[in-house]
Amino acid sequence: MGDIADQMLEGSMCQWCGEFIDDETGWPTVCAGCQLEHNVDQHGNKLPEIEDGLHQKLAS
């Protein structure tokens, strides 16, 4: 595989947008920006919906 694919698999790059992540996890992960934008955890799993406005306050 290429360098970018290897970095995504090692967790040093976001598996969705390619942003570099400071702490390499050793497995594919999602950056904080993608977590907020798509309401997922660091592994890309969808989080339960929360009441209107609260998610927006957390993102601010």
N, C-alpha and C positions, 0 to 999 in steps of 0.2 A: 504494500500500500504506500501511498504518498505520505509526506510529512504531516500535512494537515489532518488527514484521516487518523494517523497515529496519535496526534496530539488530542483529537477529539475523543478517541478511545481511552486515552490515558487520563482524561479529565483536566488537561491544562487549557483546553478551549471549549467554549459552549458548543454542545452538539447541535444547537438550532441556528445560532447566528454567527458563530465563529469568534466571538469575543474571548480574549485571553482571560483566564481565571488565575488568581494569585496562588491559591493553594491547590496543587495537583491532588486529585482524590484517588487516582488509580482505576477509575471506572468512568464511563460517559456521564456527564452532568450538564445541568442547565444553569446559565448565569442568573444573577439577581434580576436583571432587566427583563429577561424572558419569563422568569417566574412571576413577576408582577403583571406583565402584559398578558400572559396566557393563563394566569391563576393556576399554576402548577408548582409542585415541590422541586427540589434540586435534581430529582431523577426523571422529571417530566410527567409525573402522575398528576392527574387532575385533582384539585382540591375541592372540597364541598363548597357550594355557593354560600356566601354570607350576606347579611342584610345590606340593602342599597346604601351607598355612600361610605360605608366602613372601609371597603377595599380601596376606594379612592383616597380616603384620609391616610391610609397606611402607605400608599404610593407617593404621597406628597412629602 
